[in-house]
Amino acid sequence: PEVPHPVQGNLDPVLLLGDEATLRRRTRSLIDAVSERRGWIFNLGHGVIKETPPENVAALVDEVRRGS
């Protein structure tokens, strides 16, 4: 059988500047879209923006851990 290739998912880092509910919803949507793919890797599209609130980074990490 064919082995699926890994997928790297990108989340727009601008979402980290908004509200936590939207951030969690969009993160969950991304995870759900690729959850059946073996080898999926979560990442931010361009890294963390300097003005990002640390609590939003914590919420993002929490949501990714819940989804993996």
Kinemage of the C-alpha trace (Angstrom):
@kinemage 1
@onewidth
@group {chain A} dominant
@subgroup {mainchain}
@vectorlist {calphas} color= white
{ca pro a 1} P 0.000 0.000 0.000
{ca glu a 2} L 1.016 3.579 -0.649
{ca val a 3} L 2.465 5.443 2.351
{ca pro a 4} L 0.994 8.960 2.710
{ca his a 5} L 3.445 11.832 2.520
{ca pro a 6} L 3.774 14.106 5.558
{ca val a 7} L 1.822 17.358 5.464
{ca gln a 8} L 2.941 20.627 7.004
{ca gly a 9} L 0.023 22.799 8.099
{ca asn a 10} L 0.411 26.554 8.268
{ca leu a 11} L -1.538 28.876 10.515
{ca asp a 12} L -1.454 32.599 9.744
{ca pro a 13} L 0.478 34.228 12.637
{ca val a 14} L -1.780 37.296 12.423
{ca leu a 15} L -4.438 35.149 14.136
{ca leu a 16} L -2.302 35.315 17.281
{ca leu a 17} L -3.005 39.052 17.460
{ca gly a 18} L -6.782 38.547 17.707
{ca asp a 19} L -9.119 37.086 20.265
{ca glu a 20} L -8.557 33.685 21.861
{ca ala a 21} L -11.866 32.150 20.709
{ca thr a 22} L -11.109 32.843 17.041
{ca leu a 23} L -7.537 31.630 17.444
{ca arg a 24} L -8.697 28.351 18.986
{ca arg a 25} L -11.446 27.869 16.388
{ca arg a 26} L -9.109 28.437 13.427
{ca thr a 27} L -6.410 26.237 14.968
{ca arg a 28} L -8.943 23.445 15.533
{ca ser a 29} L -10.186 23.824 11.952
{ca leu a 30} L -6.661 23.426 10.608
{ca ile a 31} L -5.995 20.395 12.810
{ca asp a 32} L -9.309 18.785 11.842
{ca ala a 33} L -8.580 19.294 8.146
{ca val a 34} L -5.390 17.237 8.317
{ca ser a 35} L -5.932 15.014 11.356
{ca glu a 36} L -6.267 11.847 9.285
{ca arg a 37} L -2.922 12.439 7.566
{ca arg a 38} L 0.008 10.589 9.056
{ca gly a 39} L 3.086 12.709 9.665
{ca trp a 40} L 1.305 16.055 9.885
{ca ile a 41} L 3.416 18.926 11.294
{ca phe a 42} L 1.916 22.073 12.811
{ca asn a 43} L 3.624 25.405 12.231
{ca leu a 44} L 3.005 29.125 11.882
{ca gly a 45} L 3.241 30.525 8.406
{ca his a 46} L 5.930 33.114 9.222
{ca gly a 47} L 6.683 32.733 12.924
{ca val a 48} L 5.493 34.783 15.869
{ca ile a 49} L 4.938 38.508 15.346
{ca lys a 50} L 6.699 40.715 17.917
{ca glu a 51} L 3.436 42.253 19.213
{ca thr a 52} L 1.839 38.844 19.902
{ca pro a 53} L 0.458 38.551 23.449
{ca pro a 54} L 2.198 35.665 25.277
{ca glu a 55} L -1.174 34.375 26.511
{ca asn a 56} L -2.247 33.850 22.884
{ca val a 57} L 0.869 31.777 22.246
{ca ala a 58} L -0.032 29.699 25.316
{ca ala a 59} L -3.603 29.236 24.016
{ca leu a 60} L -2.274 28.155 20.616
{ca val a 61} L 0.093 25.599 22.155
{ca asp a 62} L -2.743 24.307 24.347
{ca glu a 63} L -5.055 23.881 21.353
{ca val a 64} L -2.396 22.103 19.283
{ca arg a 65} L -1.658 19.728 22.171
{ca arg a 66} L -5.361 18.971 22.561
{ca gly a 67} L -5.598 18.146 18.876
{ca ser a 68} L -2.596 15.858 18.694
